[in-house]
Amino acid sequence: MDIKKVDDQFSVMAQPGNDDIEHLANAGFRTIIASRPRNETDDQPDTESLKNKAESLGITWYEIPVEPGKYAPEDIEAFASALQLSTDPVLGYCRTGKRAIHLWAYANAAYFSVADLLGKASAVGYDLEPLRSDLETYRDQVGKR
């Protein structure tokens, strides 16, 4: 289990297994945001059992399933809302962690500089430089609302 702490509120990891949920609770995570669609692959753990285990341990569970690279405004807004409503610390996951870190960056683009978001993601092994222009565009659009 490779948990990557992005900042004081948010960490990211690849797909956890059922046995990992108890470790996440013991590590202090109070919220999990799953960004992986159910039944995406045959070897994927059952999302419902992950959710049930998490909730039985007092962890709040959100599902914001997205396909890789397809982040609709409603997905980003749902992720941002989950972050705002959540008790820290929050763990985001998908198959590799990439969708979770992308959604985190979009959700925070209106509040932090894009350079800062890219730096935090890079520090934990995710290169978001290819998203720079999209993040800046999204930040500008959200700022006009």
Contact map, one row per residue, 1 for C-alpha under 8 A:
1110000000001001000100000000000000000000000000000000000000000000000000000000000000000000000000000000000000000000000000000000000000000000000000000
1111000000001100000000000000000000000000000000000000000000000000000000000000000000000000000000000000000000000000000000000000000000000000000000000
1111100000111000000000000000000000000000000000000000000000000000000000000000000000000000000000000000000000000000000000000000000000000000000000000
0111110000111000000000000000000000000000000000000000000000000000000000000000000000000000000000000000000000000000000000000001000000000000000000000
0011111101110000000000000000000000000000000000000000000000000000000000000000000000000000000000000000000000000000000000000001000000000000000000000
0001111111110000000000000000000000000000000000000000000000000000000000000000000000000000000000000000000000000000000000011011000000000000000000000
0000111111100000000000000000000000000000000000000000000000000000000000000000000000000000000000000000000000000000000000010000000000000000000000000
0000111111000000000000000000000000000000000000000000000000000000000000000000000000000000100000000000000000000000000000000000000000000000000000000
0000011111100000000000000000000000000000000000000000000000000000000000000000000000000001110000000000000000000000000000000000000000000000000000000
0000111111110000000000000000000000000000000000000000000000000000000000000000000000000001111100000000000000000000000000000000000000000000000000000
0011111011111000000000000000000000000000000000000000000000000000000000000000000000000000111100000000000000000000000000000000000000000000000000000
0011110001111100000000000000000000000000000000000000000000000000000000000000000000000000001110001001100000000000000000000000000000000000000000000
1111000000111111000000000000000000000000000000000000000000000000000000000000000000000000001111011000000000000000000000000000000000000000000000000
0100000000011111000000000000000000000000000000000000000000000000000000000000000000000000000011111000000000000000000000000000000000000000000000000
0000000000001111100000000000000000000000000100000000000000000000000000000000000000000000000011111000000000000000000000000000000000000000000000000
1000000000001111111110000000000000000000000010000000000000000000000000000000000000000000000010000000000000000000000000000000000000000000000000000
0000000000000011111110000000000000000000000010000100000000000000000000000000000000000000000000000000000000000000000000000000000000000000000000000
0000000000000001111111000000000000000000000010001100100000000000000000000000000000000000000000000000000000000000000000000000000000000000000000000
0000000000000001111111100000000000000000000000000000000000000000000000000000000000000000000000000000000000000000000000000000000000000000000000000
1000000000000001111111110000000000000000000000000000000000000000000000000000000000000000000000000000000000000000000000000000000000000000000000000
0000000000000001111111111000000000000000000000000100110000000000000000000000000000000000000000000000000000000000000000000000000000000000000000000
0000000000000000011111111100000000000000000000000000110010000000000000000000000000000000000000000000000000000000000000000000000000000000000000000
0000000000000000001111111110000000000000000000000000000000000000000000000000000000000000000000000000000000000000000000000000000000000000000000000
0000000000000000000111111111100000000000000000000000000000000000000000000000000000000000000000000000000000000000000000000000000000000000000000000
0000000000000000000011111111110000000000000000000000010011100000000000000000000000000000000000000000000000000000000000000000000000000000000000000
0000000000000000000001111111100000000000000000000000000000000000000000000000000000000000000000000000000000000000000000000000000000000000000000000
0000000000000000000000111111100000000000000000000000000000000000000000000000000000000000000000000000000000000000000000000000000000000000000000000
0000000000000000000000011111110000000000000000000000000000000000000000000000000000000000100000000000000000000000000000000000000000000000000000000
0000000000000000000000011111111100000000000000000000000000100000000000000000000000000001111000000000000000000000000000000000000000000000000000000
0000000000000000000000001001111100000000000000000000000001110000000000000000000000000111110000000000000000000000000000000000000000000000000000000
0000000000000000000000000000111110000000000000000000000000111100000000000000000000000111111000000000000000000000000000000000000000000000000000000
0000000000000000000000000000111111000000000000000000000000111100000000000000000000000000011110000000000000000000000000000000000000000000000000000
0000000000000000000000000000001111100000000000000000000000001111000000000000001001000000011110000000000000000000000000000000000000000000000000000
0000000000000000000000000000000111110000000000000000000000001111100000000000000000000000000111000001000000000000000000000000000000000000000000000
0000000000000000000000000000000011111000000000000000000000000011110000000000000000000000000111000011000000000000000000000000000000000000000000000
0000000000000000000000000000000001111101000000000000000000000011111000000000000000000000000011100010000000000000000000000000000000000000000000000
0000000000000000000000000000000000111111000000000000000000000001111000000000000000000000000000000000000000000000000000000000000000000000000000000
0000000000000000000000000000000000011111000001100000000000000000100000000000000000000000000000000000000000000000000000000000000000000000000000000
0000000000000000000000000000000000001111110101000000000000000000000000000000000000000000000000000000000000000000000000000000000000000000000000000
0000000000000000000000000000000000011111110100000000000000000000000000000000000000000000000000000000000000000000000000000000000000000000000000000
0000000000000000000000000000000000000011111100000000000000000000000000000000000000000000000000000000000000000000000000000000000000000000000000000
0000000000000000000000000000000000000011111100000000000000000000000000000000000000000000000000000000000000000000000000000000000000000000000000000
0000000000000000000000000000000000000000111110000000000000000000000000000000000000000000000000000000000000000000000000000000000000000000000000000
0000000000000010000000000000000000000011111111000000000000000000000000000000000000000000000000000000000000000000000000000000000000000000000000000
0000000000000001110000000000000000000000001111100100000000000000000000000000000000000000000000000000000000000000000000000000000000000000000000000
0000000000000000000000000000000000000110000111111100000000000000000000000000000000000000000000000000000000000000000000000000000000000000000000000
0000000000000000000000000000000000000100000011111110000000000000000000000000000000000000000000000000000000000000000000000000000000000000000000000
0000000000000000000000000000000000000000000001111111000000000000000000000000000000000000000000000000000000000000000000000000000000000000000000000
0000000000000000010000000000000000000000000001111111100000000000000000000000000000000000000000000000000000000000000000000000000000000000000000000
0000000000000000110010000000000000000000000011111111110000000000000000000000000000000000000000000000000000000000000000000000000000000000000000000
0000000000000000000000000000000000000000000000111111111000001000000000000000000000000000000000000000000000000000000000000000000000000000000000000
0000000000000000000000000000000000000000000000011111111100000000000000000000000000000000000000000000000000000000000000000000000000000000000000000
0000000000000000010011000000000000000000000000001111111110000000000000000000000000000000000000000000000000000000000000000000000000000000000000000
0000000000000000000011001000000000000000000000000111111111111000000000000000000000000000000000000000000000000000000000000000000000000000000000000
0000000000000000000000000000000000000000000000000011111111111000000000000000000000000000000000000000000000000000000000000000000000000000000000000
0000000000000000000000000000000000000000000000000001111111100000000000000000000000000000000000000000000000000000000000000000000000000000000000000
0000000000000000000001001000000000000000000000000000111111100000000000000000000000000000000000000000000000000000000000000000000000000000000000000
0000000000000000000000001000010000000000000000000000011111110000000000000000000000000000000000000000000000000000000000000000000000000000000000000
0000000000000000000000001000111100000000000000000000011111111000000000000000000000000000000000000000000000000000000000000000000000000000000000000
0000000000000000000000000000011100000000000000000000011001111100000000000000000000000100000000000000000000000000000000000000000000000000000000000
0000000000000000000000000000001111000000000000000010011000111110000000000000000000000000000000000000000000000000000000000000000000000000000000000
0000000000000000000000000000001111000000000000000000000000011111000000000000000001000000000000000000000000000000000000000000000000000000000000000
0000000000000000000000000000000011110000000000000000000000001111100000000000000000000000000000000000000000000000000000000000000000000000000000000
0000000000000000000000000000000011111000000000000000000000000111110000000010011000000000000000000000000000000000000000000000000000000000000000000
0000000000000000000000000000000001111100000000000000000000000011111000000000000000000000000000000000000000000000000000000000000000000000000000000
0000000000000000000000000000000000111000000000000000000000000001111101100010000000000000000000000010000000000000000000000000000000000000000000000
0000000000000000000000000000000000011000000000000000000000000000111111100000000000000000000000000000000000000000000000000000000000000000000000000
0000000000000000000000000000000000000000000000000000000000000000011111100000000000000000000000000010000000000000000000000000000000000000000000000
0000000000000000000000000000000000000000000000000000000000000000001111100000000000000000000000000010000000000000000000000000000000000000000000000
0000000000000000000000000000000000000000000000000000000000000000011111110000000000000000000000000000000000000000000000000000000000000000000000000
0000000000000000000000000000000000000000000000000000000000000000011111111011000000000000000000000000001000000000000000000000000000000000000000000
0000000000000000000000000000000000000000000000000000000000000000000001111111000000000000000000000000000000000000000000000000000000000000000000000
0000000000000000000000000000000000000000000000000000000000000000000000111111100000000000000000000000000000000000000000000000000000000000000000000
0000000000000000000000000000000000000000000000000000000000000000000000011111110000000000000000000000000000000000000000000000000000000000000000000
0000000000000000000000000000000000000000000000000000000000000001010000111111111000000000000000000000001000000000000000000000000000000000000000000
0000000000000000000000000000000000000000000000000000000000000000000000111111111100000000000000000000001001100000000000000000000000000000000000000
0000000000000000000000000000000000000000000000000000000000000000000000001111111110000000000000000000000000100000000000000000000000000000000000000
0000000000000000000000000000000000000000000000000000000000000001000000000111111111000000000000000000000000000000000000000000000000000000000000000
0000000000000000000000000000000010000000000000000000000000000001000000000011111111100000000000000000001100100000000000000000000000000000000000000
0000000000000000000000000000000000000000000000000000000000000000000000000001111111110000000000000000000100110000000000000000000000000000000000000
0000000000000000000000000000000000000000000000000000000000000000000000000000111111111000000000000000000000000000000000000000000000000000000000000
0000000000000000000000000000000010000000000000000000000000000100000000000000011111111100000000000000000000000000000000000000000000000000000000000
0000000000000000000000000000000000000000000000000000000000000000000000000000001111111100010000000000000000000000000000000000000000000000000000000
0000000000000000000000000000000000000000000000000000000000000000000000000000000111111100000000000000000000000000000000000000000000000000000000000
0000000000000000000000000000000000000000000000000000000000000000000000000000000011111110000000000000000000000000000000000000000000000000000000000
0000000000000000000000000000011000000000000000000000000000010000000000000000000001111111010000000000000000000000000000000000000000000000000000000
0000000000000000000000000000011000000000000000000000000000000000000000000000000000001111110000000000000000000000000000000000000000000000000000000
0000000011000000000000000000111000000000000000000000000000000000000000000000000000000111110000000000000000000000000000000000000000000000000000000
0000000111100000000000000001111000000000000000000000000000000000000000000000000000000011111000000000000000000000000000000000000000000000000000000
0000000011100000000000000000111110000000000000000000000000000000000000000000000000100111111100000000000000000000000000000000000000000000000000000
0000000001111000000000000000101110000000000000000000000000000000000000000000000000000000111110000000000000000000000000000000000000000000000000000
0000000001111000000000000000000111100000000000000000000000000000000000000000000000000000011111001001100000000000000000000000000000000000000000000
0000000000011111000000000000000111110000000000000000000000000000000000000000000000000000001111111011000000000000000000000000000000000000000000000
0000000000001110000000000000000001110000000000000000000000000000000000000000000000000000000111111111000000000000000000000000000000000000000000000
0000000000000110000000000000000000010000000000000000000000000000000000000000000000000000000011111100000000000000000000000000000000000000000000000
0000000000001110000000000000000000000000000000000000000000000000000000000000000000000000000011111110000000000000000000000000000000000000000000000
0000000000011110000000000000000000000000000000000000000000000000000000000000000000000000000111111111100000000000000000000000000000000000000000000
0000000000000000000000000000000000000000000000000000000000000000000000000000000000000000000001111111110000000000000000000000010000000000000000000
0000000000000000000000000000000000110000000000000000000000000000010110000000000000000000000011011111111000000000000000000000000000000000000000000
0000000000010000000000000000000001100000000000000000000000000000000000000000000000000000000111001111111100000000000000000000000000000000000000000
0000000000010000000000000000000000000000000000000000000000000000000000000000000000000000000100001111111110000000000000001000010000000000000000000
0000000000000000000000000000000000000000000000000000000000000000000000000000000000000000000000000111111111000000000000000000000100000000000000000
0000000000000000000000000000000000000000000000000000000000000000000000100011001000000000000000000011111111100000000000000000000000000000000000000
0000000000000000000000000000000000000000000000000000000000000000000000000000001100000000000000000001111111110000000000000000000000000000000000000
0000000000000000000000000000000000000000000000000000000000000000000000000000000000000000000000000000111111111000000011000000000000000010000000000
0000000000000000000000000000000000000000000000000000000000000000000000000001000000000000000000000000011111111100000000000000000000000010011000000
0000000000000000000000000000000000000000000000000000000000000000000000000001101100000000000000000000001111111100000000000000000000000000000000000
0000000000000000000000000000000000000000000000000000000000000000000000000000000100000000000000000000000111111111000010000000000000000000000000000
0000000000000000000000000000000000000000000000000000000000000000000000000000000000000000000000000000000011111111110010000000000000000011011000000
0000000000000000000000000000000000000000000000000000000000000000000000000000000000000000000000000000000001111111100000000000000000000000011101100
0000000000000000000000000000000000000000000000000000000000000000000000000000000000000000000000000000000000011111100000000000000000000000000000000
0000000000000000000000000000000000000000000000000000000000000000000000000000000000000000000000000000000000011111110110000000000000000000000000000
0000000000000000000000000000000000000000000000000000000000000000000000000000000000000000000000000000000000001111111110000000000000000000000000000
0000000000000000000000000000000000000000000000000000000000000000000000000000000000000000000000000000000000001001111111000000000000010011000000000
0000000000000000000000000000000000000000000000000000000000000000000000000000000000000000000000000000000000000000111111100000000000000000000000000
0000000000000000000000000000000000000000000000000000000000000000000000000000000000000000000000000000000000000001111111110000000000000000000000000
0000000000000000000000000000000000000000000000000000000000000000000000000000000000000000000000000000000010011001111111111000000000000000000000000
0000000000000000000000000000000000000000000000000000000000000000000000000000000000000000000000000000000010000000011111111100001110010000000000000
0000000000000000000000000000000000000000000000000000000000000000000000000000000000000000000000000000000000000000001111111110000000000000000000000
0000011000000000000000000000000000000000000000000000000000000000000000000000000000000000000000000000000000000000000111111111000000000000000000000
0000010000000000000000000000000000000000000000000000000000000000000000000000000000000000000000000000100000000000000011111111111100000000000000000
0000000000000000000000000000000000000000000000000000000000000000000000000000000000000000000000000000000000000000000001111111111100000000000000000
0000010000000000000000000000000000000000000000000000000000000000000000000000000000000000000000000000000000000000000000111111110000000000000000000
0001110000000000000000000000000000000000000000000000000000000000000000000000000000000000000000000000000000000000000000011111110000000000000000000
0000000000000000000000000000000000000000000000000000000000000000000000000000000000000000000000000000000000000000000000001111111000000000000000000
0000000000000000000000000000000000000000000000000000000000000000000000000000000000000000000000000100100000000000000000001111111100000000000000000
0000000000000000000000000000000000000000000000000000000000000000000000000000000000000000000000000000000000000000000001001100111111000000000000000
0000000000000000000000000000000000000000000000000000000000000000000000000000000000000000000000000000010000000000000001001100011111110000000000000
0000000000000000000000000000000000000000000000000000000000000000000000000000000000000000000000000000000000000000000001000000001111110000000000000
0000000000000000000000000000000000000000000000000000000000000000000000000000000000000000000000000000000000000000000000000000001111111000000000000
0000000000000000000000000000000000000000000000000000000000000000000000000000000000000000000000000000000000000000000000000000000111111110000000000
0000000000000000000000000000000000000000000000000000000000000000000000000000000000000000000000000000000000000000010001000000000111111111000000000
0000000000000000000000000000000000000000000000000000000000000000000000000000000000000000000000000000000000000000000000000000000001111111100000000
0000000000000000000000000000000000000000000000000000000000000000000000000000000000000000000000000000000000000000000000000000000000111111110000000
0000000000000000000000000000000000000000000000000000000000000000000000000000000000000000000000000000000011001000010000000000000000111111111000000
0000000000000000000000000000000000000000000000000000000000000000000000000000000000000000000000000000000000001000010000000000000000011111111100000
0000000000000000000000000000000000000000000000000000000000000000000000000000000000000000000000000000000000000000000000000000000000001111111110000
0000000000000000000000000000000000000000000000000000000000000000000000000000000000000000000000000000000001001100000000000000000000000111111111000
0000000000000000000000000000000000000000000000000000000000000000000000000000000000000000000000000000000001001100000000000000000000000011111111100
0000000000000000000000000000000000000000000000000000000000000000000000000000000000000000000000000000000000000100000000000000000000000001111111110
0000000000000000000000000000000000000000000000000000000000000000000000000000000000000000000000000000000000000000000000000000000000000000111111111
0000000000000000000000000000000000000000000000000000000000000000000000000000000000000000000000000000000000000100000000000000000000000000011111111
0000000000000000000000000000000000000000000000000000000000000000000000000000000000000000000000000000000000000100000000000000000000000000001111111
0000000000000000000000000000000000000000000000000000000000000000000000000000000000000000000000000000000000000000000000000000000000000000000111111
0000000000000000000000000000000000000000000000000000000000000000000000000000000000000000000000000000000000000000000000000000000000000000000011111
